[in-house]
Amino acid sequence: MKKLFFFAIALLWTGFSSFSKTLSLQGEFINPSHRYIQYIGRISHKTPDAIRFNYPGVQIRASFRGTSLKMYAKPMSGFFMVKIDNAAPFKISFNSPSDSIVTLATALNDTVHTATIMNVIEAFHRQPEFKGFLLDKGKNLVSPPNLPQRKIEFIGNSITCGYGIESVEASDPFTEETENHYYTYAAITARNLHAQHFVIARSGIGIYRNYNGPREGSPDCMPAMYNQTLFNDSSEIWDFSRYIPDVVCINLGTNDTSTPGYDTDRLYNAYLAFHKTVRNNYPKAKIVWLTGCMLHGESLSLVKNTLDRLSDTLHKAGDLEVYRFDMTPQTGELGYGASWHPSLLQQQRMADELTPFLRKLMSWTD
């Protein structure tokens, strides 16, 4: 399988390492429940010594003193992008049964540094757990910079997850190795706007019918899992008061209409019901319904028309903070990721389109 090698420069950055290797627990151990560790995204605190998550885009951020930083996690927790201070981001993995401690930084200046780690895959098969950091002996965390005040929530499917983004062949199958949320339109847009972003997304999911699902709908579609802290665990319900977004971007409908056999009335009714759910959770948020770049032809027209109808209905009912935005359909000129998904360049184009729209909508001028 061919891959993009846009991490090459980052991997050569002096003082950083992206390889996975089991190391001994030496140094100053920092528990994951430490008050100076910041989390962005849906995480489970049920076990304070092991923070659980599986949505893409979950971030862990901490500022520390010292020359090195190691991350402690459950083996097989998956793939992460790491950024230390202003250096180039790089990728690490916990991808074997022996991977439990990975070096994120070494040979740094002995001063204060800030690390941001992002989960970049949809990890429902892996059940990732973050178990803490290891610092130089005698060193400690310090109070981190404030998180951005601006907040976005992205609700979506494989496009939002970053399915196949590191592959350059449309014929490639899905692998976790080529999925990378860090380079999606959602993550790039959030960085462009200096905003936090939460992600609730899974490949193949629909608003009422998952990919190639039955006409009457799929039981595990987005409305069914939206209130879950972990998308494969219905026992822990998310507390929506923990994150109140300024704007919610919803990109659903591609999977519902991707194969024949969908029901247009069920599609519309599902959009309407889900909008009411989101509005109930976030009464003051602006809600933007998107069409994604993988829609074409009849499916594109249907989803556009259905979302336009939804917007009109809601406006007439008094909800004036509903908006529409359509991504430019992909044509292949920017290449494809795995399984005909958006390439890295296509994801960048989507971010280039969405960023100015949200900047104007939210009056986020800087």
Helices and strands as residue ranges (DSSP letters): H 8-11, E 28-30, E 38-40, E 51-52, E 59-66, E 69-73, E 78-84, E 90-94, E 101-105, E 111-119, E 129-135, E 141-142, E 150-156, H 158-161, G 176-178, G 181-183, H 185-192, E 195-201, H 222-225, E 228-230, E 233-237, G 240-242, E 247-250, H 264-281, E 286-291, H 297-316, E 322-326, G 338-340, H 344-362
